[in-house]
């Protein structure tokens, strides 16, 4: 853990910076469906996501939340 902290200090990167960078990233349907993060929900995501569109993690989480509440 000390090595990670040393790297962050040298790079002047905070955990929030990393989190914000990941959140700003967009991923294709194929990348999301194949990801470990959404492994348990891949069938639902295959049906819900559009093939020609990119999504952030926040967008995907919102789509899944809406789906779980009974909306599409």
N, C-alpha and C positions, 0 to 999 in steps of 0.2 A: 504494500500500500504506500509505503514511503516513496518508492520509485515513481508511482503515478503522481503523487503530490509534487515531487520534484519536477517532473515533466510539465505539469500544469503551471507551476510557478515560472519556469523558464519560458513557456509559451504564453504566459499571461492569459490562460484560458480557464474560465470558471465552469463549473457543472451547468450553470444556467446557459452559458454560451453554447455548450455542446447540445443541450436540450433544445434550445431555440434553433440551432442549425438543423437538427434532425426534423423538427416540426416544420420547418420551412421547406424541407425536401418533399418532392412529389414522386410517387412511384406508380408504375403501370399496374393494371389489374393482374397481370401475370406475376409480377414481382410480389405483390401483396398476397396473392393466393398461395404462393410457394414459400412465403416467409414463416419462420418459426413463431413469430408473434401471433399470427392469425391461423395457425395450424388447425386448431379445434373448430374454426369457423369457416374453413375453406369452401365448403359446399354452399353455405349461405352467400358468401362473397362472390362465388362464381355466378350465382343468379342475380345478385344485386348490383354489381359493378359493371360499368360499360367498358368494352375492350379498347376503345380509342381515347380514353380519358385517363388523366393522371390524378392521383389522390394523395393527400397528406394523411398522417396518422389520425389527426383530429377529425378530418372528414370521414375516414373509414369508421372510426369509433362512433361518430354521430349517425352514420347510416345503419350500423349494427344496432345501436340503441333504439332508433326509430323502428327498425324491423322487429326487435324484441317486444316493443310495445304494441305491435300489430299493424304498423303502417309500412308502406313500401316506399 
